Amino acid sequence: MRFRFKQPLPLSMLRPSQAAASLHSVSKQFCNSSFGIAFDIDGVILRGTTPIGNSQRALRRLCDDSGALKIPFLFLTNGGGTPESRRAFELSDLLGVKILPSQVMQGHSSFRTLLKRFENEFIVATGKGEPAVVMSEYGFKKVISLDEYAAHFNNIDPVAHYKRWTTMQESKNPEKIVSSSSDYSQKVKAAFVVSDPVDWGRDIQVLCDILTSGGVPGEENGPQPPLYFAADDLQYQAAFPSERLGIGAFRIALESVFNRIHDKPLEYTSFGKPNPFVFRNAETVLRHLLQSSHSSNVGTENANAGLPSFKTLYMIGDNPFVDIKGAQQAGYPWFSILTRTGVFRQRENHTQYPADVVVDTVEEAVEFILKREDAF
């Protein structure tokens, strides 16, 4: 096992977090934790649906014999396409450790911050999985999948009849998804790329129709509607041996086409790592988890008392351009650990975005953290 250091981080205290409801069963040791951990998933914890790097054993070390958390941790991934509740269930089943929805932060989780603006507006969502269901569960009331939206327009996809695959109806809760034909005449007020699109050609065509027309394909109705991407990863590690093109590659393709056919450049907003906003949100979730554990152990009379904040938050990832860059941009109290199980495979530290520590596996990362924090 080899550890490579860049430089230590300062260990001064942060301000206390605000009170939060109890989120997890916890051990008594948990309320004294001065550190927390954020794990990337693809290339660190899993490759496809297969655990890697002894991730199951590593995560169990963060829990006591009863399964209660000793160390606060969450999953911070740019992946997505399914609701956090379902992803938590899947991770629990694969890893043998109870994971709550509050411990899963996906690329599109940040879309919740746009609810006030678009809650009652007609919006389109695309990507693998169930993008419209995801947005609906966040509270967006008039959301439709691009699959369903495109199906309403005859000949909008000129090569559709050459395709040999079919798309399943996404929604298991159809009452939450726009389905009335009268709704299609409305302007699309925003488009959301929730996860990696499945049909790039169709999605680029239909999104260009929406964005160049002002919100109604085939018409000229005004300025470009807002466009949001859940993340901007160029590549990521999946089940295939070499990296796969991610949502960032789709964004590049869409932007290139749009800028060729439209007189104004594409405007968009990307969430996900390495955006420092995501790391601040992760810190807030971890602090709430820590505070809720303290409240459940010390009694309600002290539930609102000030608590010590984290001295260190560890980001364990496999992508220097996403995980390590994000932790560096977020600054104190983040400490970056780079594994060699995914996008990064080199023996030496990454040149452009060197991590604080480089290890072979996530198990070695957890081993390093527990030794550094004297938390055995």
C-alpha positions in Angstrom: 0.0 0.0 0.0 1.5 3.4 -1.0 0.3 6.8 0.2 1.4 10.0 -1.5 0.9 13.3 0.2 0.5 16.7 -1.3 0.2 18.8 1.8 -1.8 18.6 5.1 -4.9 20.7 5.6 -5.4 23.1 8.6 -7.4 21.6 11.5 -9.2 24.7 12.9 -12.9 24.4 13.9 -15.9 25.2 11.8 -19.1 27.0 13.0 -21.8 24.6 14.4 -24.5 23.4 12.0 -28.2 23.9 12.6 -30.4 21.3 14.2 -31.8 18.5 11.9 -34.1 15.6 12.3 -32.7 12.2 13.1 -31.6 10.5 9.9 -30.0 7.3 11.0 -29.4 4.9 13.8 -26.0 5.7 15.3 -23.5 4.4 17.8 -22.5 6.5 20.8 -19.0 6.9 19.2 -20.5 8.6 16.2 -21.4 11.9 18.0 -17.8 12.5 18.7 -16.6 12.2 15.1 -14.6 15.2 13.9 -14.5 14.0 10.3 -16.8 12.7 7.5 -16.4 10.9 4.2 -17.8 11.4 0.7 -17.4 8.5 -1.7 -17.7 8.6 -5.4 -19.5 5.5 -6.7 -18.5 4.5 -10.3 -14.8 3.5 -10.3 -14.5 3.7 -6.5 -17.2 1.6 -4.9 -18.7 -0.2 -7.9 -17.8 -1.1 -11.5 -21.2 -1.4 -13.1 -23.0 -3.4 -10.4 -20.0 -5.2 -9.0 -18.3 -4.0 -5.8 -14.6 -3.2 -6.3 -11.6 -2.4 -4.1 -13.1 -4.4 -1.1 -15.7 -1.6 -0.8 -18.1 -3.8 1.1 -15.5 -4.5 3.8 -14.4 -0.8 3.8 -17.9 0.5 4.4 -18.6 -2.0 7.2 -15.7 -0.5 9.1 -17.6 2.7 9.3 -20.4 0.9 11.2 -20.6 -0.9 14.5 -21.6 -4.5 15.0 -25.3 -3.6 15.0 -25.0 -1.8 11.7 -25.2 1.7 13.2 -23.0 4.4 11.8 -19.8 5.2 13.6 -18.5 7.6 11.0 -20.8 9.9 9.0 -20.5 9.2 5.3 -22.4 9.7 2.0 -22.1 9.0 -1.7 -21.4 12.0 -3.9 -21.8 10.9 -7.5 -22.5 12.6 -10.8 -24.4 9.6 -11.9 -28.2 9.3 -11.7 -31.4 8.6 -13.6 -33.3 7.1 -10.6 -34.7 8.7 -7.4 -32.3 8.8 -4.5 -34.6 6.5 -2.5 -34.3 3.7 -5.1 -30.5 4.3 -5.5 -30.1 4.0 -1.7 -32.0 0.7 -1.8 -29.8 -0.6 -4.6 -26.6 0.4 -2.9 -27.8 -1.2 0.4 -28.4 -4.5 -1.5 -25.1 -4.5 -3.4 -22.9 -3.4 -0.5 -24.6 -5.1 2.5 -24.7 -1.8 4.5 -27.9 0.1 5.2 -27.9 3.3 3.1 -30.5 6.0 3.5 -31.7 8.3 0.7 -30.2 11.2 2.6 -26.8 9.6 2.1 -27.1 9.6 -1.7 -26.3 12.8 -3.6 -26.6 12.4 -7.3 -25.8 14.9 -10.1 -29.4 15.9 -10.4 -30.0 16.3 -6.7 -29.1 19.9 -7.1 -32.1 20.4 -9.4 -34.2 20.7 -6.2 -32.8 24.2 -5.8 -34.7 25.2 -9.0 -38.1 24.0 -7.7 -39.3 27.5 -6.7 -38.6 28.8 -10.1 -40.1 25.9 -12.2 -42.5 24.1 -9.9 -45.6 24.9 -12.0 -43.9 25.5 -15.4 -44.0 23.1 -18.3 -40.5 21.4 -18.5 -38.9 18.6 -20.4 -36.4 16.1 -18.8 -34.2 13.6 -20.6 -31.6 10.9 -19.8 -31.3 7.3 -19.0 -33.5 5.8 -16.3 -36.6 7.7 -15.3 -35.8 11.4 -15.7 -39.4 12.7 -15.5 -40.1 10.6 -12.4 -36.9 12.0 -10.7 -38.1 15.5 -11.4 -41.6 14.7 -10.3 -40.4 13.4 -7.0 -38.5 16.6 -6.4 -41.9 18.4 -6.7 -42.0 19.7 -10.3 -45.6 19.4 -11.2 -45.6 19.8 -15.1 -42.6 17.7 -16.2 -42.6 15.3 -19.2 -39.9 13.0 -20.5 -38.3 13.9 -23.8 -39.3 10.4 -25.0 -43.0 11.2 -24.5 -42.6 14.8 -25.7 -40.9 13.7 -29.0 -43.5 11.0 -29.6 -46.2 13.7 -29.9 -44.6 15.4 -32.9 -44.9 13.5 -36.2 -41.5 13.2 -38.0 -39.5 15.2 -35.4 -37.0 12.4 -35.5 -36.4 11.7 -39.2 -34.6 8.4 -38.6 -37.0 7.0 -36.0 -38.3 4.3 -38.3 -34.8 2.9 -38.8 -34.4 2.2 -35.1 -34.9 -1.3 -33.9 -35.2 -0.5 -30.2 -38.3 0.6 -28.3 -38.5 2.8 -25.2 -40.5 1.7 -22.2 -42.9 4.1 -20.7 -40.9 5.7 -17.9 -43.5 6.7 -15.4 -44.7 4.3 -12.8 -46.8 7.2 -11.4 -48.4 8.6 -14.6 -50.7 10.9 -12.6 -47.5 13.0 -11.8 -46.4 13.3 -15.5 -48.0 15.6 -18.1 -50.0 13.5 -20.5 -52.7 15.7 -21.9 -52.3 16.5 -25.6 -53.3 20.1 -24.9 -50.1 20.6 -22.8 -47.9 20.0 -25.8 -48.9 23.4 -27.3 -47.4 25.2 -24.3 -43.9 26.6 -24.5 -41.3 24.5 -22.8 -40.0 26.8 -20.1 -36.8 24.8 -19.3 -35.0 21.6 -20.4 -33.2 19.3 -17.9 -30.6 16.7 -18.9 -31.0 14.5 -15.8 -28.5 11.8 -16.8 -26.7 10.4 -19.8 -29.1 10.4 -22.8 -29.8 7.1 -24.5 -30.6 8.3 -28.0 -28.1 11.1 -28.6 -29.2 11.8 -32.2 -32.9 12.3 -31.3 -32.2 14.2 -28.1 -29.8 16.6 -29.9 -32.4 17.2 -32.6 -35.4 17.7 -30.3 -33.4 19.9 -27.8 -32.2 22.0 -30.7 -35.9 22.3 -31.8 -37.0 23.4 -28.4 -34.0 25.8 -27.7 -33.8 27.5 -31.1 -37.6 28.1 -31.3 -38.1 29.6 -27.9 -39.9 26.5 -26.5 -42.3 25.3 -29.3 -40.6 23.1 -32.0 -41.3 24.3 -35.5 -42.2 27.9 -34.4 -40.4 31.1 -33.6 -41.4 32.1 -30.2 -38.6 34.0 -28.5 -35.3 33.5 -26.6 -33.8 30.2 -25.7 -35.4 28.5 -22.7 -33.0 27.7 -19.8 -31.0 24.5 -20.1 -29.6 22.5 -17.2 -27.2 19.6 -17.0 -27.0 17.4 -13.9 -23.2 17.1 -14.4 -20.5 17.7 -17.0 -18.3 14.5 -16.8 -16.5 14.0 -20.1 -15.7 10.3 -19.2 -16.5 7.9 -16.4 -15.6 4.4 -15.4 -18.4 1.9 -16.0 -18.4 -1.9 -16.4 -16.4 -1.8 -19.7 -12.6 -1.9 -19.2 -11.9 1.6 -20.6 -13.7 4.8 -19.8 -17.2 5.7 -21.3 -18.3 9.0 -22.7 -20.4 10.8 -20.1 -23.0 13.6 -19.9 -20.3 16.2 -20.6 -19.6 14.6 -24.0 -23.3 14.9 -24.8 -23.2 18.5 -23.8 -20.2 19.2 -26.1 -22.1 17.5 -29.0 -25.3 19.5 -28.4 -23.4 22.7 -28.0 -21.4 22.2 -31.2 -24.5 21.5 -33.3 -26.6 24.3 -31.7 -23.9 26.9 -32.2 -23.6 25.9 -35.9 -27.4 26.3 -36.6 -28.2 29.2 -34.3 -27.0 32.8 -34.4 -26.4 33.0 -30.6 -24.3 30.5 -28.6 -25.9 27.9 -26.4 -26.6 29.1 -22.8 -26.6 26.4 -20.1 -25.9 25.7 -16.5 -24.0 22.5 -15.3 -24.3 21.1 -11.8 -22.5 18.1 -10.3 -18.8 17.8 -9.3 -16.5 19.6 -9.5 -18.9 22.5 -8.8 -18.0 23.8 -5.2 -21.7 24.2 -4.7 -22.1 20.5 -4.6 -19.4 20.1 -2.0 -20.9 22.7 0.2 -24.2 20.8 0.0 -22.4 17.6 0.9 -20.9 19.3 3.9 -24.3 20.5 5.0 -25.8 17.0 4.7 -22.9 15.4 6.7 -23.2 18.1 9.4 -27.0 17.5 9.7 -26.3 13.8 10.0 -23.7 14.4 12.7 -26.0 16.8 14.6 -29.0 14.4 14.4 -26.9 11.7 15.9 -25.9 14.0 18.7 -29.5 14.9 19.4 -30.6 11.3 19.4 -27.9 10.5 22.0 -27.9 13.5 24.4 -31.6 14.1 24.7 -34.0 16.8 23.5 -33.0 19.4 26.1 -29.6 19.8 24.3 -30.8 19.1 20.8 -30.2 22.7 19.7 -26.9 23.2 21.5 -23.9 24.1 19.4 -21.8 21.1 18.1 -18.2 20.9 17.0 -18.0 20.9 13.2 -15.9 18.7 11.0 -12.2 19.3 11.1 -11.7 17.3 7.9 -14.0 16.0 5.2 -12.5 13.4 2.9 -13.4 13.1 -0.8 -12.6 9.6 -2.2 -12.7 9.6 -6.0 -11.2 8.1 -9.1 -11.4 11.1 -11.4 -8.8 14.0 -10.9 -10.8 16.4 -13.1 -14.0 15.9 -11.2 -13.4 14.5 -7.7 -10.0 16.0 -6.9 -10.5 19.3 -8.7 -13.8 19.7 -6.9 -12.4 19.1 -3.5 -9.6 21.5 -4.2 -11.9 24.2 -5.4 -14.2 23.7 -2.4 -11.2 24.2 -0.1 -11.1 23.7 3.7 -12.1 21.3 5.2 -11.9 19.0 2.2 -9.1 16.5 1.9 -8.8 14.6 -1.4 -7.9 10.9 -1.9 -7.5 9.4 -5.4 -7.9 5.7 -6.1 -6.5 3.7 -8.9 -9.6 1.7 -9.6 -11.4 3.8 -12.1 -10.5 6.7 -14.5 -7.1 7.2 -12.8 -4.6 4.3 -13.1 -1.2 6.0 -12.9 1.5 5.1 -10.3 2.4 8.8 -9.7 0.0 11.5 -8.5 -2.0 13.4 -11.2 0.0 16.4 -12.5 -2.7 18.9 -13.0 -4.9 18.1 -10.1 -2.7 16.2 -7.6 -4.6 14.6 -4.7 -3.6 14.9 -1.1 -3.2 11.1 -1.1 -3.1 8.4 -3.8 -4.0 4.8 -2.9 -4.8 1.7 -4.8 -8.3 1.0 -3.5 -11.2 2.4 -1.5 -10.3 0.0 1.3 -6.8 1.5 1.5 -8.4 5.0 1.5 -10.6 4.1 4.5 -7.6 2.5 6.3 -5.6 5.6 5.8 -8.4 7.8 7.1 -9.0 5.7 10.2 -5.3 5.7 11.1 -4.9 9.4 10.5 -7.9 10.2 12.7 -7.0 7.6 15.3 -10.5 6.1 14.9 -9.9 2.4 15.2 
